[in-house]
Amino acid sequence: MRLSFLFLLFLASATHAVSTSAPEASVPGVFRVRIETSAGAFIIESRREWAPKGADRLQELVRSGYFDDSRFFRVVPGFIAQFGIAGDPKIAAAWRSRTIPDDPVKQSNTRSFLGFAMTGPDTRSTQIYINLADNSRLDAQGFAPIGRVVEGMDVVEKLYSGYGETSGGVMRAGKQQKMFEEGNAWLDREFPKLDKLVRARIVKP
C-alpha cells in the first residue's frame, strides 16, 4: 500500500513538471509577425534558436497587442529604426519593468536583423530596433538579434527619419520619459510626421 502511494506521488510530481514547462514549449521554433504601418507592411521571422528568451518575449508582446497603435519613434538613416513603447501610457508603464535575461549573441547585427534595445545587462523589455545597415559592432555589446525582416525591408527604410534621435533616442541617458508619461499624445503633438505602427499579428509562414 505504501509503495503504491509513493508511486502515485511520483506520477503526480512528473505530471506537474511537464505542465509547468508547457508555456515555453508552446512557442514555435520559428514564427512570423506581420507589421502594418502607415508606410506599408513588412514581415519579421523570429527563430528561438538565435535568442529563445527574446523570441518568446516578442511573441508575448504581439499576442497581447502591445505594439498596436504605437509609433516608430527613433529612425536614424544608416543605423536603426526603433519601436516598442506602447501608445497608451498605462500599458507602457505596466510593461516597462518586465525585463528578461540576456541571450547570448548567435547572429550578427547586419542589415534587416532585429533585436531588443537595452540599457545594460538583463534590461531588455519591449523596445525593438531593426538594423538598417551593417551594425555588427553591436554584437560585442551584447545585442542579440531575435529575428530578421524577410519581406518589406523597403518599407522599413521608408519610415520617416527626419527627427533622428530627437523624437525618442538616448534610451541609455533616460530621455524617453515624456513618451512613457504621455504616449502617442506627446509624440503626435511634438513629432507629427512619425510613422505609425498600426498593428502586429502572428501569421503563418
Phi, psi and chi 1 to 4 in degrees:
 res  aa     phi    psi   chi1   chi2   chi3   chi4
   1 MET       -  -43.6 -175.4   70.2  177.7      -
   2 ARG   -65.6  -39.3  178.8  174.3  174.5   77.1
   3 LEU   -63.5  -39.9  -73.6  175.5      -      -
   4 SER   -62.8  -41.8  -62.4      -      -      -
   5 PHE   -63.4  -43.7  173.6   77.4      -      -
   6 LEU   -64.4  -36.6  -69.2  173.6      -      -
   7 PHE   -64.8  -43.1  179.5   69.7      -      -
   8 LEU   -64.5  -37.7  -71.1  173.1      -      -
   9 LEU   -64.1  -39.3 -174.7   62.0      -      -
  10 PHE   -63.3  -43.6  169.2   78.8      -      -
  11 LEU   -62.2  -41.2  -74.9  178.6      -      -
  12 ALA   -63.3  -41.1      -      -      -      -
  13 SER   -65.8  -40.1  -61.0      -      -      -
  14 ALA   -65.5  -41.1      -      -      -      -
  15 THR   -63.1  -40.3  -57.7      -      -      -
  16 HIS   -63.7  -40.1  176.0   70.5      -      -
  17 ALA   -62.7  -40.6      -      -      -      -
  18 VAL   -66.0  -44.0  171.4      -      -      -
  19 SER   -65.5  -34.7   64.7      -      -      -
  20 THR   -73.0  -21.2   55.3      -      -      -
  21 SER   -92.6   -3.3   63.4      -      -      -
  22 ALA   -60.6  -41.9      -      -      -      -
  23 PRO   -56.0  -42.2  -27.5   36.5      -      -
  24 GLU   -66.7  -40.5 -178.6  174.1  -55.8      -
  25 ALA   -66.3  -22.0      -      -      -      -
  26 SER   -76.2  -15.2   67.2      -      -      -
  27 VAL   -83.3  120.9  177.4      -      -      -
  28 PRO   -66.1  156.1   24.1  -34.0      -      -
  29 GLY   -65.0  -32.8      -      -      -      -
  30 VAL  -134.1  131.4 -179.7      -      -      -
  31 PHE  -145.9  158.9   63.3   91.7      -      -
  32 ARG  -119.8  147.2  -72.2 -170.4  170.7 -170.3
  33 VAL  -125.6  126.4  178.7      -      -      -
  34 ARG   -97.1  123.9 -174.9  174.2 -169.7  -89.3
  35 ILE  -112.6  117.9  -63.8 -177.3      -      -
  36 GLU   -94.4  131.0  -62.8  175.4   29.8      -
  37 THR  -130.7  172.5   82.2      -      -      -
  38 SER   -71.2   -9.7   50.3      -      -      -
  39 ALA  -104.1   -2.8      -      -      -      -
  40 GLY   132.1 -167.0      -      -      -      -
  41 ALA  -121.5  149.3      -      -      -      -
  42 PHE  -140.8  162.7   62.7   92.2      -      -
  43 ILE  -123.3  132.4  -66.6  177.7      -      -
  44 ILE  -103.9  137.9  -70.5  169.5      -      -
  45 GLU  -114.2  122.5 -177.7  173.5  -86.3      -
  46 SER  -109.5  140.5 -177.8      -      -      -
  47 ARG  -126.2  122.8  -67.2  177.9  173.3  -91.2
  48 ARG   -64.5  -28.2  -67.3 -168.2   78.1 -111.0
  49 GLU   -64.0  -24.8   63.5 -175.8  -68.3      -
  50 TRP   -77.5  -44.1  -65.8  -13.4      -      -
  51 ALA  -161.0   85.0      -      -      -      -
  52 PRO   -60.1  -42.0   18.6  -31.4      -      -
  53 LYS   -66.7  -41.2  -63.0  179.4 -178.6   66.7
  54 GLY   -67.2  -41.0      -      -      -      -
  55 ALA   -63.8  -41.3      -      -      -      -
  56 ASP   -62.9  -41.2  -68.6   -5.8      -      -
  57 ARG   -66.6  -40.0  170.6   52.6   60.7   88.9
  58 LEU   -58.4  -47.2  172.8   62.4      -      -
  59 GLN   -64.4  -39.5 -179.6  152.5  135.4      -
  60 GLU   -59.9  -44.5 -178.6 -177.1   16.3      -
  61 LEU   -65.8  -43.0  -69.9  166.1      -      -
  62 VAL   -64.3  -46.8  172.1      -      -      -
  63 ARG   -64.7  -26.8  -68.8 -164.7  179.3  -78.5
  64 SER   -84.2   -8.3   72.3      -      -      -
  65 GLY    77.9   17.0      -      -      -      -
  66 TYR   -56.6  -40.8  177.9   85.9      -      -
  67 PHE   -78.8  -17.6  -62.1  119.5      -      -
  68 ASP   -58.5  136.7  -65.1   -0.4      -      -
  69 ASP    55.0   54.8 -170.6   24.1      -      -
  70 SER  -124.2 -167.5   59.8      -      -      -
  71 ARG  -132.0  149.4  -54.6  -69.6 -179.7  -95.4
  72 PHE   -84.4   90.3  -69.1   90.9      -      -
  73 PHE   -86.7  -11.9   55.2   80.9      -      -
  74 ARG  -139.3  103.9 -176.7 -169.1 -176.0 -162.2
  75 VAL  -126.5  113.5 -177.4      -      -      -
  76 VAL  -117.5  111.8 -178.1      -      -      -
  77 PRO   -53.3  136.9  -25.1   35.4      -      -
  78 GLY    74.1    8.6      -      -      -      -
  79 PHE  -134.4  -88.4 -176.1   36.8      -      -
  80 ILE  -144.1  161.9   62.1  170.3      -      -
  81 ALA  -119.3  129.1      -      -      -      -
  82 GLN  -125.2  142.2 -170.2  167.1  -34.4      -
  83 PHE  -148.8  177.2   64.3   97.8      -      -
  84 GLY   120.5   18.1      -      -      -      -
  85 ILE  -112.5  119.4  -65.1  179.5      -      -
  86 ALA   -57.6  145.9      -      -      -      -
  87 GLY   -68.2  -26.3      -      -      -      -
  88 ASP   -91.8  117.0 -177.2  -24.5      -      -
  89 PRO   -56.5  -33.2  -24.8   34.7      -      -
  90 LYS   -66.2  -40.4  -68.1 -179.5 -179.5  178.1
  91 ILE   -69.3  -43.2  -64.6  175.3      -      -
  92 ALA   -59.3  -42.2      -      -      -      -
  93 ALA   -66.2  -36.9      -      -      -      -
  94 ALA   -66.3  -29.5      -      -      -      -
  95 TRP   -97.5  -15.9  -78.0   85.6      -      -
  96 ARG   -56.1  -40.4 -169.8  174.8 -173.6  179.9
  97 SER   -95.5    3.7   61.5      -      -      -
  98 ARG   -85.2   73.5  -65.8 -179.3   59.6 -179.7
  99 THR   -84.3  161.6   56.7      -      -      -
 100 ILE  -124.6  153.3   57.4  174.0      -      -
 101 PRO   -65.0  158.8  -18.3   31.4      -      -
 102 ASP   -68.8  153.0  -68.0  -23.4      -      -
 103 ASP  -105.6  148.7  -76.9  -55.3      -      -
 104 PRO   -67.3  149.0   22.0  -32.5      -      -
 105 VAL   -79.3  114.1  178.2      -      -      -
 106 LYS  -113.1  -17.9  -64.9 -177.6  179.3  179.8
 107 GLN  -123.4  151.2  -71.5  -68.8  -36.5      -
 108 SER   -87.8  152.9 -174.3      -      -      -
 109 ASN   -82.3   66.6  -78.6  -81.8      -      -
 110 THR   -96.1  174.5   53.3      -      -      -
 111 ARG   -53.1  134.8 -179.0  179.0  177.1  -85.9
 112 SER    84.9  -13.0   79.9      -      -      -
 113 PHE   -80.6  153.1  -79.7   83.1      -      -
 114 LEU  -138.4  155.8   56.9  116.9      -      -
 115 GLY  -157.5 -176.9      -      -      -      -
 116 PHE   -89.1  133.3  -80.8   95.0      -      -
 117 ALA   -70.9  157.7      -      -      -      -
 118 MET  -158.0  164.9   60.7 -179.2 -178.2      -
 119 THR  -110.8   -3.1   56.7      -      -      -
 120 GLY   169.2 -173.1      -      -      -      -
 121 PRO   -57.9  134.9  -24.9   35.7      -      -
 122 ASP    57.9   38.5  -58.6  -35.7      -      -
 123 THR  -118.1   10.8   58.1      -      -      -
 124 ARG   -68.1  136.3  -62.6 -179.4  -59.8  169.5
 125 SER  -135.7  -74.7   57.2      -      -      -
 126 THR  -134.1  -17.4   64.5      -      -      -
 127 GLN   -83.2  132.0  -63.0 -173.3   47.6      -
 128 ILE  -122.5  139.6  -68.8  176.0      -      -
 129 TYR  -116.0  148.3   65.3   90.1      -      -
 130 ILE  -116.4  127.2  -58.4  172.5      -      -
 131 ASN   -73.1  124.5  -70.6  -60.9      -      -
 132 LEU   -93.7   -4.6  -58.3  178.8      -      -
 133 ALA  -154.9 -175.8      -      -      -      -
 134 ASP   -75.5  102.9 -176.8  -11.2      -      -
 135 ASN  -111.6   38.8  -65.4  -39.8      -      -
 136 SER   -60.5  -15.8   52.5      -      -      -
 137 ARG   -61.9  -20.2   65.4 -174.6 -177.3  -81.1
 138 LEU   -74.3  -18.1  -62.1  177.0      -      -
 139 ASP   -57.2  -46.5  -59.6   -7.9      -      -
 140 ALA   -67.8  -17.0      -      -      -      -
 141 GLN   -89.2    0.0  -61.8  178.5   40.9      -
 142 GLY    92.9    9.6      -      -      -      -
 143 PHE   -78.9  109.4  -69.8   90.9      -      -
 144 ALA   -99.9  111.8      -      -      -      -
 145 PRO   -58.1  139.1  -29.2   38.6      -      -
 146 ILE  -110.1   -7.3   61.1  172.8      -      -
 147 GLY   178.7 -170.5      -      -      -      -
 148 ARG  -149.6  158.7   68.2  179.4  -56.0 -178.7
 149 VAL   -79.6  117.8  176.8      -      -      -
 150 VAL  -103.3  -15.4  -67.5      -      -      -
 151 GLU  -144.3  137.5  -66.7 -178.6   28.9      -
 152 GLY    85.9   25.3      -      -      -      -
 153 MET   -61.9  -26.8 -169.8   61.7 -167.2      -
 154 ASP   -64.4  -30.8   58.5  -40.4      -      -
 155 VAL   -69.0  -44.5  172.2      -      -      -
 156 VAL   -57.8  -40.1  178.2      -      -      -
 157 GLU   -74.2  -12.8  -68.5  175.4  -28.8      -
 158 LYS   -90.6   -9.3  -72.4 -168.2  -59.2 -175.6
 159 LEU   -57.5  141.2  -63.5  170.6      -      -
 160 TYR   -61.2  127.0 -174.4   76.1      -      -
 161 SER  -121.4   10.3   60.4      -      -      -
 162 GLY   -63.8  -24.1      -      -      -      -
 163 TYR   -88.6  -16.4  -59.5  123.8      -      -
 164 GLY    56.7 -128.0      -      -      -      -
 165 GLU   -81.4  -14.3  -63.0  -79.7    5.0      -
 166 THR   -70.7  -24.4   61.8      -      -      -
 167 SER   -91.8   -5.0   55.1      -      -      -
 168 GLY   174.2   14.7      -      -      -      -
 169 GLY   -83.7 -164.3      -      -      -      -
 170 VAL    55.5   47.3 -154.6      -      -      -
 171 MET   -59.5  -41.2  177.3 -176.0 -179.7      -
 172 ARG   -69.9  -22.4  -66.1 -169.9  176.4 -165.6
 173 ALA   -92.4    5.0      -      -      -      -
 174 GLY    71.6   31.4      -      -      -      -
 175 LYS  -102.8   30.5  -66.0 -172.6  177.2 -178.8
 176 GLN  -109.7   10.3  -64.0 -178.8  -26.8      -
 177 GLN   -58.7  -39.6 -169.5   57.5   32.1      -
 178 LYS   -62.0  -33.4  -67.3  -64.5  -70.9 -175.5
 179 MET   -65.9  -40.7  -94.5 -168.8  -69.2      -
 180 PHE   -71.5  -30.9  -76.7  101.3      -      -
 181 GLU   -78.6  -39.6  -69.2  174.9   -6.6      -
 182 GLU  -121.4  -12.2  -61.8 -175.4   44.8      -
 183 GLY    60.3 -138.6      -      -      -      -
 184 ASN   -57.9  -34.1  -74.0  -15.6      -      -
 185 ALA   -57.6  -43.7      -      -      -      -
 186 TRP   -71.1  -46.1 -179.3   72.7      -      -
 187 LEU   -62.5  -44.1  -72.3  173.2      -      -
 188 ASP   -67.6  -29.6  -67.2  -12.3      -      -
 189 ARG   -78.3  -44.4 -177.8  176.4   67.7 -111.2
 190 GLU   -90.5  -27.8  -58.3  -65.1  -30.6      -
 191 PHE  -136.7   66.0  -53.4   98.3      -      -
 192 PRO   -66.1  -15.2   24.8  -35.6      -      -
 193 LYS   -88.2   -3.9  -66.7 -176.8  179.3 -179.4
 194 LEU   -58.5  139.6  -70.6  177.3      -      -
 195 ASP   -74.8  149.8  -84.7  -63.9      -      -
 196 LYS   -98.3  141.7  -60.8  174.7  174.6   61.3
 197 LEU   -94.7  106.9 -165.6  161.1      -      -
 198 VAL   -74.8  -52.6  179.9      -      -      -
 199 ARG  -160.4  156.5   63.5 -178.8   61.2   85.6
 200 ALA  -130.0  130.5      -      -      -      -
 201 ARG  -138.9  144.4  -64.4  -69.1 -176.5  -89.4
 202 ILE   -69.9  133.0  -56.0  -67.2      -      -
 203 VAL  -128.9  159.3  -66.1      -      -      -
 204 LYS   -75.8  143.2  -67.3 -177.4  178.6  179.7
 205 PRO   -58.8      -  -22.9   33.5      -      -
